[in-house]
């Protein structure tokens, strides 16, 4: 089953590459991302192995959103919003859909509050992504929601600190936060208990 998920990830990696290019409006040519297919396959297989099949759709959508956000600093609604019902349908067999929906609402509310306090520090796409992450983590339990949020914040803070230490950024340097949120969610899914 894990091998099948890896094959699906390989196929999805190619689709993600095309999707990312469609959102890329930067003047520089889009990078080739030579490792995208194996990364997508590895993430899909790892999530299937550690968290279970219901989380594979979320993992593949997460790879797409991370790639697009990293390149364009955009989390497109055309991907994020349909991911909600897709994730809900995938989580339905777990029997934990009510808790998943509550986790999504709670994490979206927390990020929404952060966005209201400092809208210049976080995009509203991050708020919508937080709800999706909260759904996926919520099906595993409330501890998973807290862990996913904490890991995403920690990874983003470490990256910001690295920018400061290396002199490649200042306190006001903006960078896409979605990939760090998604890495936090991946960490949580891989630690599924």
C-alpha positions in Angstrom: 0.0 0.0 0.0 2.8 2.4 0.8 4.4 1.7 -2.6 1.1 2.5 -4.3 1.0 5.8 -2.4 4.6 6.5 -3.6 3.5 5.9 -7.2 0.5 8.3 -6.7 2.9 10.8 -5.3 5.2 10.5 -8.3 2.2 11.2 -10.6 1.0 14.1 -8.4 4.5 15.6 -8.4 4.3 16.2 -12.1 0.9 17.7 -11.8 2.1 20.0 -8.9 5.0 21.2 -11.1 2.5 22.2 -13.8 0.2 23.8 -11.3 3.0 25.8 -9.6 4.1 27.1 -13.0 0.6 28.4 -13.7 0.7 30.6 -10.5 4.2 31.8 -11.2 4.1 35.3 -12.5 7.6 36.3 -11.6 9.9 37.6 -14.4 12.6 35.0 -13.7 12.1 31.6 -15.2 10.5 29.1 -12.9 13.0 26.7 -11.3 13.0 23.1 -12.6 12.5 21.6 -9.1 14.2 18.3 -10.1 13.3 16.6 -6.9 9.6 17.5 -6.8 8.3 14.1 -7.9 10.4 12.0 -5.4 9.6 14.5 -2.6 5.9 14.2 -3.3 6.2 10.4 -3.5 8.2 10.3 -0.3 5.7 12.5 1.6 2.7 10.5 0.3 4.4 7.2 1.3 5.5 8.5 4.7 2.1 9.9 5.6 0.4 6.7 4.4 2.8 4.7 6.6 2.7 6.8 9.7 -0.8 8.4 9.8 -2.8 6.2 7.4 -4.4 6.5 3.9 -7.0 9.2 4.9 -4.2 11.7 5.2 -2.5 11.1 1.8 -4.8 13.6 0.0 -3.9 16.3 2.6 -0.2 15.5 2.2 -0.2 15.9 -1.6 -2.3 19.1 -1.4 0.2 20.3 1.2 3.2 19.7 -1.1 1.4 21.7 -3.9 0.6 24.6 -1.5 4.2 24.6 -0.1 5.8 24.7 -3.5 3.5 27.5 -4.8 3.8 29.5 -1.6 7.5 29.2 -1.6 7.8 30.4 -5.2 5.1 33.0 -5.3 4.2 33.9 -1.7 0.6 33.0 -2.5 -1.7 30.3 -1.1 -4.3 30.2 -3.9 -7.9 29.8 -2.9 -8.4 27.6 -6.0 -6.4 24.9 -4.1 -7.0 25.8 -0.4 -10.7 26.1 -0.4 -11.5 22.8 -2.3 -9.0 21.1 -0.1 -11.5 21.4 2.8 -14.2 19.2 1.5 -11.6 16.8 0.0 -9.9 16.5 3.3 -13.3 16.1 5.1 -14.3 13.3 2.8 -10.9 11.6 3.2 -11.2 11.8 7.0 -14.8 10.5 7.1 -13.8 6.8 7.4 -11.7 7.6 10.5 -14.9 8.4 12.5 -13.2 11.6 13.8 -14.7 14.1 11.4 -16.5 16.2 14.1 -13.2 16.6 16.0 -11.4 17.3 12.7 -13.8 20.1 11.9 -13.5 21.5 15.5 -9.7 21.4 15.2 -9.9 23.2 11.9 -12.2 25.9 13.3 -10.0 26.3 16.4 -6.7 26.7 14.5 -8.3 29.0 11.9 -9.6 31.1 14.7 -6.2 31.3 16.4 -4.5 32.3 13.2 -7.3 34.7 12.4 -6.7 36.4 15.6 -3.0 36.7 14.8 -3.9 38.1 11.4 -6.2 40.7 13.0 -3.5 41.8 15.4 -0.8 42.1 12.8 -2.1 41.8 9.3 1.2 43.0 7.8 3.0 40.0 9.4 0.8 37.2 8.1 -1.4 36.8 5.0 -5.0 35.7 5.1 -4.0 32.6 3.0 -2.1 31.4 6.1 -5.4 31.7 8.1 -7.2 29.5 5.6 -4.3 27.1 5.5 -4.4 26.9 9.3 -8.0 25.6 9.2 -7.0 22.9 6.8 -4.0 21.9 9.0 -6.3 22.0 12.0 -8.7 19.6 10.3 -6.0 17.0 9.5 -4.4 17.2 12.9 -7.7 17.4 14.7 -8.7 13.9 13.5 -5.7 12.7 15.5 -6.6 14.6 18.6 -6.3 18.0 20.3 -2.6 17.3 21.2 -1.9 17.0 17.5 -3.6 20.3 16.7 -1.4 22.0 19.3 1.7 20.2 18.1 1.1 21.1 14.5 0.7 24.7 15.3 3.7 24.8 17.6 6.0 23.0 15.1 4.9 25.3 12.3 5.6 28.4 14.4 8.9 27.0 15.6 10.2 26.1 12.1 9.2 29.5 10.8 10.9 31.2 13.7 14.1 29.1 13.2 14.1 30.1 9.5 13.7 33.8 10.4 16.5 33.5 12.9 18.7 31.9 10.3 18.0 34.8 7.9 19.0 37.3 10.7 22.2 35.4 11.7 23.4 35.0 8.1 22.6 38.7 7.3 20.2 37.7 4.5 17.3 39.4 6.3 16.2 41.8 9.0 13.4 41.8 11.6 11.1 43.1 8.9 12.0 40.6 6.2 8.9 38.8 4.8 9.0 35.2 3.7 6.3 32.6 2.9 5.1 31.0 6.1 2.9 28.3 4.6 5.7 25.9 3.9 6.7 26.0 7.6 3.1 25.5 8.7 2.9 22.5 6.4 6.2 21.1 7.6 4.8 21.4 11.2 1.7 19.4 10.1 3.9 16.8 8.3 5.9 16.4 11.5 2.7 15.9 13.5 1.3 13.4 11.1 4.6 11.4 11.1 4.5 11.3 14.9 0.9 10.0 14.8 0.1 8.2 18.0 
